[in-house]
Each structure stands twice: as C-alpha cells, then as structure tokens.
Amino acid sequence: MLKASFNHSIVFAKLLQPLWHLLPHCRHTRQCPQLPDADWLAVGLCRALRPEASGRAFLQFFNETTDAELKRAGFFESLKSVRRLRLSQEVGSALRQTLRTELADPWADFPTLAAFEVFAGDGHFHAPATHDRHADGKKYPVGHLFTLDLRTQALGHLTVGDQVNRKKEHDMRALKRLTVQTLRQGAPKGRKVMYVWDKAGIDFVQWHRWKQQGIYFISRQKENMKLEVHAERPIDRTQPINQGVLTEEWVAGGQGVLVRRIVYHCPVTNVTFEFLTNEMNLEPGLIALLYKRRWDVEKVFDELKNRLREKKAWASSATAKTIQAHFLCLLHNLMVLLEAQVEAREGIRNEPELARRAQRLAEVRQQVEAQGAKLPLVYTALQRLTQRGVKWIRWLCNHLFGNVSWAKALAALRRIYQSL
C-alpha cells in the first residue's frame, strides 16, 4: 500500500494522522486493490500540496520520488467516482468536527452568539482544465462556493458552479439551488446558522424563507438600494462591542421583508459601513465584527491560489472539480489542526508574523488616539493568523517524502521562524 510509504515521512504522517483515525468510521469506504481509499486520500492531498501545474507532471514527480507506481489512468479515473466524492465529503465533515472539538472557540467572549454556527461564505474561481470546453466551444473559469467556519477556521465546500446553463453562475443562484440540509452544514435541529456574505448574497425574500429554517445572513447594503425605514432601534452604548455603531434601524426591503440596517463608522479607515441582516437580536456591533471577519475567507482563498498555487481545475467533470475542492478543504483543515497542535505541544508558532501584527495594531491604536478617539473592540477583537504562512507550507513540502525524525523537523521549523 502507498500509505506505508507515506509513513516514512514523519511530518506527512503527522499531517495525515487525523484521517487515518476517521476513515474506518466512514460509510463510503470500499475495497479497491488498484488504489485503496487511504492511498487515494494521501495522493490527493499530495497533489494539492505540490506545486506541479498539471496532473501528469505531478504523477511523474510522485513516481520518480517514491517507490510507488501510480498509474495515470487509475488516478484520473478515480476523480470521476461519485463514491469517492461522497467519501471525501464524509471524511471532510468528520474532520471539521474534529477541529471543533480540538480548537478553542475565539468567540466564547460573546455569549449571545453561542446559539449560532457562524460561516463566512464566498465564491472562488479556478482556471478551466486543459480539456474543458463549454457548449459554445470556449473555456470559462470554474466557480465554487466555499465557506469558512469563523470559530475554527475550517474550510468547507458548498457547491461547484453550474457547468451547463451558466458561464459564470451568480452566488445567490447557486445558493438557491442548495438544500436546507446542505446550507445547515450538519448543524443539529434547533441550532442557528449564520452566513456572512458579500453583496452577491443579498435576496431579502429568500432570506425570509431561510430564516424559517434557522438560517441567517449578514451582508452590506448595495449602493442603489432604496429601503424604507420602519423604526430606529436604541443602542446600548455601555457595551464595548457597540462602540462605533452610529444607528440601528428596521427597514423594509424586497416585497416588504423587514431586515436590520446597522450603520458603523471605522475610525481607522474613516469609512462608514451599512450592514444588512435578517437576524434581529444580536448586538449591532457584533454584526459589524462578524462582517469584518468575512475577510478571513478571502485570506484563505489567497492561501489556496498563491501559496498552494491551486489556480487550475484538475479535470473536466463536475465530480472531479468537486473532489478537487474537497481535497483543498481537507489540506487546509489538516494544516490548521497540525499548526495548532505544534503550537500547543511544542510551543512553536509564527513569532515574526505575530510580532508584525502586534506592531501594526500598536501603530493603528496610536494613530486613532492621536485624533482623540479610541480604537473600538470591533477592530481589536479576534487577533489571530488567518492564513498558513509561506514558511509553514514550504516546511511541509520540504518534508513531504523525507525520512527525517519529528524532532529534527521541529528543530528546522524553529529555525525558520527565528529567521527574518
């Protein structure tokens, strides 16, 4: 089995270890002598981590670097398997739950949010596969809808864009064709689900329908929106989280649907923001903070595109494109988990980047206080790294197949973080 050869790399074995614990409990595993499920997952994660631009280049590297012999047809055919797709979805869901139990909740200081699962969502595009062709004979980017769990930083995949009827599917159209069960992402009955989306996620009538199923949205007001004010709501100025909130109103949107509009002014950028939501009770400043953290999903997209160099679809079928997205989620989530474990157990973390962030925050605080203002909690809360650093990803790649002890690999990581 290929899995045995992967275990020669202690670092890669550490990265994959959570999957080996989860795989025996998955319902969609099967016996496959040509490419067992454990090997298939490991190879897919290698493919996502390695910089080769094409699948053929990756397989050539893989076969020349390891003592394995991975057939081109076998690997590419596996990307068409609906059963393998369901397996990647199942193990991905289990891994996200593992992150939830292993990692601390950064939102624990906001008790009113305790009843919610909170996700930032957005569309992300890859270049088309080499043999991709639309019905008109042209190539178009491949769209996906991803979500980022704002409690754990776990990346999830909602859907691949319509491959037949749309050259570039709008976010809301894609969201509308998803089931409520998919949108709830495994949240138990009675638990609320909050999505923080950009302006492409606005549809007040649909928001109202989803609200009946415990699904809520936060977005920003579009420039051309004409909303009728029904009531201005009082703001509790004694709560630090509400600093910077100017007004809170109940306004009528499409077909008279009532939503909240929260106007917030950021003293750092001197920009005023107008947020819209169908959630009517959370502190208005908390709504502003949630939208501010929507940027985390954009940073993860940057991680995928520029640090993992995942810019192109692996294959042409919708199944293969969806499997690729799940592999990217698996890799990101495994890196989040391993990085947290290394910090907790070994005391190793990205000190240079943390120091730069602290310095930047101190400069911003000084700038705002020099103007006679105070830096709001919305700006200072949840200070954490939202991307895996370039040095971390290089470290993983450099130890992908090397037979180096865990102690020696950790020593190398310490040296990397000590250098500028």
C-alpha positions as CSV (number, residue, x, y, z in Angstrom):
1,M,0.0,0.0,0.0
2,L,1.1,3.6,-0.7
3,K,0.1,4.6,2.8
4,A,3.0,2.6,4.2
5,S,5.5,4.6,2.0
6,F,3.9,7.9,3.2
7,N,4.6,6.9,6.8
8,H,8.3,7.1,6.0
9,S,7.8,10.9,6.1
10,I,7.1,11.6,9.8
11,V,5.8,15.2,9.0
12,F,3.4,14.0,6.3
13,A,2.3,11.1,8.6
14,K,1.6,13.6,11.4
15,L,-0.5,15.7,8.9
16,L,-2.5,12.7,7.7
17,Q,-2.9,11.1,11.1
18,P,-6.4,12.5,11.8
19,L,-7.6,11.0,8.5
20,W,-6.4,7.5,9.5
21,H,-8.5,7.8,12.7
22,L,-11.6,8.9,10.8
23,L,-11.5,6.7,7.7
24,P,-12.6,3.4,9.4
25,H,-15.8,5.1,10.6
26,C,-16.8,6.3,7.1
27,R,-19.7,4.6,5.4
28,H,-18.5,5.2,1.8
29,T,-15.2,3.2,2.0
30,R,-14.8,0.2,-0.3
31,Q,-12.1,-2.3,-1.0
32,C,-10.2,-1.1,-4.1
33,P,-6.9,-3.1,-4.8
34,Q,-5.8,-0.7,-7.5
35,L,-5.9,2.4,-5.4
36,P,-7.2,1.9,-1.8
37,D,-9.1,4.8,-0.2
38,A,-6.4,5.6,2.3
39,D,-3.9,5.9,-0.6
40,W,-6.3,7.9,-2.7
41,L,-6.7,10.4,0.1
42,A,-3.0,10.7,0.6
43,V,-2.2,11.1,-3.1
44,G,-5.0,13.7,-3.5
45,L,-3.5,15.7,-0.6
46,C,0.0,15.4,-2.1
47,R,-1.5,16.7,-5.4
48,A,-3.0,19.7,-3.6
49,L,0.3,20.4,-1.7
50,R,2.7,20.0,-4.5
51,P,3.5,22.9,-7.0
52,E,3.2,20.9,-10.3
53,A,0.8,22.7,-12.6
54,S,-0.5,19.6,-14.3
55,G,-1.7,16.2,-13.1
56,R,0.8,14.4,-15.5
57,A,3.7,16.4,-14.1
58,F,2.6,15.5,-10.5
59,L,2.4,11.8,-11.3
60,Q,5.8,11.9,-12.9
61,F,7.2,13.6,-9.8
62,F,5.4,11.2,-7.5
63,N,6.5,8.0,-9.2
64,E,10.1,9.2,-9.5
65,T,10.3,10.3,-5.9
66,T,8.7,7.4,-4.2
67,D,9.0,3.6,-4.6
68,A,5.3,3.6,-5.6
69,E,3.9,3.2,-9.1
70,L,0.8,5.2,-9.6
71,K,-1.0,4.7,-12.9
72,R,-2.2,7.8,-14.7
73,A,-5.4,6.2,-15.8
74,G,-6.2,4.9,-12.3
75,F,-5.7,8.3,-10.6
76,F,-7.6,10.3,-13.1
77,E,-10.4,7.8,-13.3
78,S,-10.8,7.9,-9.5
79,L,-11.6,11.7,-9.9
80,K,-14.8,10.7,-11.8
81,S,-16.0,8.4,-9.0
82,V,-19.2,9.6,-7.3
83,R,-18.4,7.1,-4.4
84,R,-15.0,8.7,-3.9
85,L,-16.7,12.1,-3.9
86,R,-19.1,11.0,-1.2
87,L,-16.1,9.7,0.8
88,S,-14.3,13.0,0.5
89,Q,-17.4,14.8,1.7
90,E,-17.9,12.4,4.6
91,V,-14.3,12.5,5.8
92,G,-14.2,16.2,5.4
93,S,-17.3,16.7,7.5
94,A,-15.8,14.5,10.2
95,L,-12.5,16.4,10.1
96,R,-14.3,19.7,10.6
97,Q,-16.0,18.3,13.6
98,T,-12.6,17.2,14.9
99,L,-11.4,20.8,14.6
100,R,-14.4,21.9,16.6
101,T,-13.6,19.6,19.5
102,E,-9.8,20.2,19.4
103,L,-9.6,24.0,19.0
104,A,-10.5,26.8,21.4
105,D,-13.5,29.0,20.4
106,P,-12.4,32.6,19.8
107,W,-16.0,33.8,20.1
108,A,-16.5,32.5,23.6
109,D,-16.4,36.1,24.9
110,F,-19.6,36.8,23.0
111,P,-22.3,34.7,24.8
112,T,-25.2,36.0,22.6
113,L,-23.5,34.2,19.6
114,A,-23.4,30.9,21.4
115,A,-26.5,29.6,19.7
116,F,-25.1,30.1,16.2
117,E,-22.8,28.3,13.8
118,V,-21.0,31.1,12.0
119,F,-19.6,30.9,8.5
120,A,-18.1,33.4,6.1
121,G,-19.0,32.4,2.5
122,D,-17.9,33.5,-1.0
123,G,-17.4,32.3,-4.5
124,H,-13.9,31.4,-5.7
125,F,-12.7,30.6,-9.2
126,H,-10.1,28.3,-10.8
127,A,-8.9,28.4,-14.4
128,P,-10.5,25.7,-16.6
129,A,-8.9,22.3,-17.0
130,T,-6.9,21.7,-20.1
131,H,-9.7,19.8,-21.9
132,D,-12.6,21.9,-20.6
133,R,-15.0,23.2,-23.2
134,H,-18.4,24.9,-22.8
135,A,-21.2,24.2,-25.2
136,D,-20.1,27.2,-27.3
137,G,-16.6,25.7,-27.6
138,K,-15.0,28.3,-25.3
139,K,-13.3,27.9,-21.9
140,Y,-14.7,29.6,-18.8
141,P,-13.4,29.7,-15.2
142,V,-14.7,27.1,-12.8
143,G,-16.6,28.6,-9.9
144,H,-17.1,27.2,-6.4
145,L,-18.9,28.3,-3.3
146,F,-16.7,27.8,-0.2
147,T,-17.4,28.6,3.5
148,L,-15.1,29.2,6.4
149,D,-16.1,28.3,9.9
150,L,-15.3,31.5,11.8
151,R,-15.0,29.5,15.1
152,T,-12.4,27.0,13.9
153,Q,-11.1,28.4,10.5
154,A,-12.2,25.1,8.9
155,L,-12.8,25.4,5.2
156,G,-15.9,23.8,3.7
157,H,-17.3,23.4,0.1
158,L,-21.0,24.1,-0.7
159,T,-21.2,23.5,-4.4
160,V,-19.4,23.8,-7.8
161,G,-20.8,26.3,-10.2
162,D,-23.4,25.3,-12.8
163,Q,-21.4,23.7,-15.6
164,V,-24.1,23.6,-18.2
165,N,-26.5,26.6,-18.1
166,R,-24.2,29.4,-16.8
167,K,-20.8,30.5,-17.9
168,K,-20.4,32.2,-14.6
169,E,-23.1,31.5,-12.0
170,H,-24.1,34.2,-9.6
171,D,-23.7,33.3,-5.9
172,M,-27.3,33.7,-5.0
173,R,-28.5,31.5,-7.8
174,A,-26.1,28.8,-6.7
175,L,-27.2,29.2,-3.0
176,K,-30.9,28.9,-4.0
177,R,-30.4,25.5,-5.7
178,L,-28.9,24.1,-2.5
179,T,-31.0,22.1,0.0
180,V,-31.6,23.5,3.5
181,Q,-29.7,20.5,4.8
182,T,-26.6,21.4,2.8
183,L,-26.8,25.0,4.0
184,R,-27.1,24.0,7.6
185,Q,-23.8,22.0,7.2
186,G,-24.6,19.4,9.8
187,A,-25.9,21.9,12.5
188,P,-28.3,20.0,14.8
189,K,-32.0,20.8,15.0
190,G,-32.7,24.0,17.0
191,R,-29.2,25.4,16.3
192,K,-29.0,28.6,14.2
193,V,-26.7,29.0,11.2
194,M,-25.3,32.4,10.3
195,Y,-23.7,33.2,6.9
196,V,-21.6,36.4,6.4
197,W,-21.6,37.1,2.6
198,D,-20.7,40.0,0.4
199,K,-23.3,41.9,-1.6
200,A,-23.8,38.9,-4.0
201,G,-25.6,37.1,-1.1
202,I,-28.5,39.6,-0.8
203,D,-32.0,38.5,-1.5
204,F,-34.5,39.6,1.1
205,V,-37.3,37.3,0.1
206,Q,-35.0,34.3,0.1
207,W,-33.5,35.4,3.4
208,H,-37.0,35.4,4.9
209,R,-37.6,31.8,3.7
210,W,-34.3,30.6,5.0
211,K,-34.9,32.3,8.4
212,Q,-37.8,29.9,8.9
213,Q,-35.2,27.1,8.7
214,G,-32.9,28.8,11.2
215,I,-30.5,30.2,8.5
216,Y,-29.5,33.9,8.8
217,F,-27.4,36.2,6.6
218,I,-25.3,39.3,7.1
219,S,-24.2,41.5,4.2
220,R,-23.5,45.1,3.1
221,Q,-26.1,47.4,1.6
222,K,-25.8,47.9,-2.2
223,E,-25.3,51.5,-3.4
224,N,-28.6,51.6,-5.4
225,M,-30.8,50.1,-2.7
226,K,-33.9,52.1,-1.7
227,L,-35.0,50.9,1.7
228,E,-38.0,52.2,3.7
229,V,-37.2,52.9,7.4
230,H,-39.8,51.4,9.8
231,A,-38.2,52.1,13.1
232,E,-35.0,53.3,14.7
233,R,-33.7,51.0,17.4
234,P,-32.0,52.0,20.6
235,I,-28.3,51.2,21.0
236,D,-26.8,50.1,24.3
237,R,-23.7,52.4,24.4
238,T,-22.5,50.8,27.7
239,Q,-21.4,47.7,25.8
240,P,-17.8,48.0,24.4
241,I,-18.8,45.9,21.3
242,N,-21.2,48.7,20.2
243,Q,-18.5,51.4,20.0
244,G,-18.5,52.8,16.5
245,V,-22.2,52.0,15.8
246,L,-24.0,55.1,14.6
247,T,-27.5,53.8,14.1
248,E,-29.6,50.7,14.0
249,E,-32.9,50.6,12.0
250,W,-35.5,48.2,10.9
251,V,-36.0,48.7,7.2
252,A,-38.2,47.2,4.5
253,G,-36.5,45.5,1.6
254,G,-37.8,43.5,-1.3
255,Q,-41.6,42.7,-1.2
256,G,-41.8,44.5,2.2
257,V,-39.5,42.0,4.0
258,L,-38.2,43.6,7.3
259,V,-34.4,43.5,7.9
260,R,-32.0,45.3,10.1
261,R,-29.7,48.0,8.9
262,I,-26.7,48.8,11.1
263,V,-24.5,51.9,10.3
264,Y,-21.0,51.6,11.7
265,H,-18.1,54.1,11.4
266,C,-14.5,52.8,11.4
267,P,-12.1,55.4,12.9
268,V,-9.1,53.6,11.4
269,T,-10.1,53.9,7.7
270,N,-12.6,56.7,8.3
271,V,-15.2,54.8,6.3
272,T,-18.8,54.3,7.2
273,F,-20.4,50.9,6.5
274,E,-24.0,49.9,6.2
275,F,-24.7,46.3,7.2
276,L,-27.9,44.4,6.5
277,T,-29.1,41.2,8.3
278,N,-32.3,39.2,8.9
279,E,-31.1,38.5,12.5
280,M,-32.9,40.9,14.7
281,N,-31.4,40.5,18.2
282,L,-27.6,40.3,18.2
283,E,-25.7,43.4,19.3
284,P,-25.3,45.7,16.4
285,G,-21.5,46.0,17.0
286,L,-21.3,42.2,16.9
287,I,-22.9,42.2,13.4
288,A,-20.1,44.7,12.4
289,L,-17.4,42.4,13.8
290,L,-18.8,39.4,12.1
291,Y,-18.7,41.1,8.8
292,K,-15.2,42.3,9.4
293,R,-14.1,38.7,9.9
294,R,-15.6,37.8,6.5
295,W,-12.2,38.9,5.1
296,D,-10.8,35.7,6.7
297,V,-12.3,33.6,3.8
298,E,-10.6,35.9,1.3
299,K,-7.3,35.3,3.0
300,V,-7.8,31.6,2.7
301,F,-8.5,32.0,-1.0
302,D,-5.2,33.8,-1.3
303,E,-3.6,30.9,0.6
304,L,-5.0,28.4,-2.0
305,K,-4.2,30.4,-5.0
306,N,-0.8,32.0,-4.2
307,R,0.7,29.8,-1.5
308,L,-0.6,26.4,-2.6
309,R,-0.6,27.5,-6.2
310,E,-4.0,25.9,-6.9
311,K,-5.1,28.0,-9.8
312,K,-6.5,25.4,-12.3
313,A,-9.1,22.7,-12.3
314,W,-7.6,19.2,-12.2
315,A,-10.1,17.6,-14.6
316,S,-13.3,18.4,-16.7
317,S,-16.2,16.7,-15.0
318,A,-18.2,18.4,-12.2
319,T,-17.5,15.4,-10.0
320,A,-13.7,15.8,-10.4
321,K,-13.9,19.6,-9.8
322,T,-15.9,19.0,-6.6
323,I,-13.4,16.3,-5.4
324,Q,-10.6,18.8,-6.0
325,A,-12.4,21.4,-3.9
326,H,-12.8,18.9,-1.1
327,F,-9.1,18.0,-1.2
328,L,-8.3,21.7,-0.9
329,C,-10.6,21.9,2.2
330,L,-9.0,18.7,3.7
331,L,-5.5,20.1,3.2
332,H,-6.3,23.5,4.7
333,N,-8.1,22.0,7.7
334,L,-5.3,19.4,8.3
335,M,-2.7,22.3,8.2
336,V,-4.8,24.3,10.7
337,L,-5.0,21.4,13.1
338,L,-1.4,20.4,12.8
339,E,-0.2,24.0,13.3
340,A,-2.4,24.3,16.4
341,Q,-1.0,21.1,17.8
342,V,2.6,22.1,17.2
343,E,1.9,25.4,19.0
344,A,0.1,23.8,21.9
345,R,2.5,20.8,22.4
346,E,5.8,22.2,21.2
347,G,5.5,26.0,21.8
348,I,6.4,26.7,18.1
349,R,4.5,29.4,16.4
350,N,5.0,32.1,13.7
351,E,6.5,34.7,16.1
352,P,7.7,37.1,13.3
353,E,4.2,37.4,11.8
354,L,2.6,37.7,15.3
355,A,5.2,40.5,16.1
356,R,4.4,42.3,12.9
357,R,0.7,42.2,13.6
358,A,1.2,43.4,17.2
359,Q,3.3,46.3,15.9
360,R,0.8,47.2,13.3
361,L,-2.0,47.2,15.9
362,A,0.0,49.4,18.2
363,E,0.6,51.9,15.4
364,V,-3.1,52.0,14.5
365,R,-4.0,52.5,18.1
366,Q,-1.6,55.4,18.5
367,Q,-2.9,56.9,15.2
368,V,-6.5,56.8,16.4
369,E,-5.8,58.0,19.9
370,A,-3.8,60.9,18.5
371,Q,-7.1,62.0,16.9
372,G,-8.8,61.9,20.3
373,A,-10.7,58.7,19.6
374,K,-10.5,55.2,20.9
375,L,-9.8,52.0,19.0
376,P,-13.1,50.0,19.0
377,L,-13.4,46.4,20.1
378,V,-14.7,45.6,16.6
379,Y,-11.1,46.4,15.4
380,T,-9.1,44.7,18.2
381,A,-11.2,41.5,18.8
382,L,-10.1,38.1,17.4
383,Q,-6.5,38.9,16.7
384,R,-5.3,35.7,15.0
385,L,-3.5,34.4,11.9
386,T,-6.0,33.6,9.2
387,Q,-3.5,32.1,6.7
388,R,-0.9,29.4,6.8
389,G,2.4,31.1,6.3
390,V,4.6,30.6,3.3
391,K,7.4,29.3,5.6
392,W,4.9,26.7,7.1
393,I,3.8,25.5,3.7
394,R,7.4,25.3,2.4
395,W,8.3,23.3,5.5
396,L,5.6,20.8,4.8
397,C,6.6,20.5,1.1
398,N,10.3,20.1,2.0
399,H,9.4,17.2,4.4
400,L,6.8,15.6,2.1
401,F,8.8,12.4,1.4
402,G,11.9,12.9,3.6
403,N,12.8,10.3,6.2
404,V,13.5,12.9,8.9
405,S,12.7,12.5,12.6
406,W,9.9,14.6,14.1
407,A,12.5,16.2,16.5
408,K,14.7,17.2,13.6
409,A,11.7,18.5,11.6
410,L,10.6,20.6,14.6
411,A,14.1,22.0,15.0
412,A,14.0,23.1,11.4
413,L,10.7,24.8,11.9
414,R,12.0,26.7,15.0
415,R,15.0,27.9,12.9
416,I,12.7,29.0,10.1
417,Y,10.5,31.1,12.5
418,Q,13.6,32.6,14.1
419,S,14.9,33.9,10.8
420,L,13.5,37.1,9.2
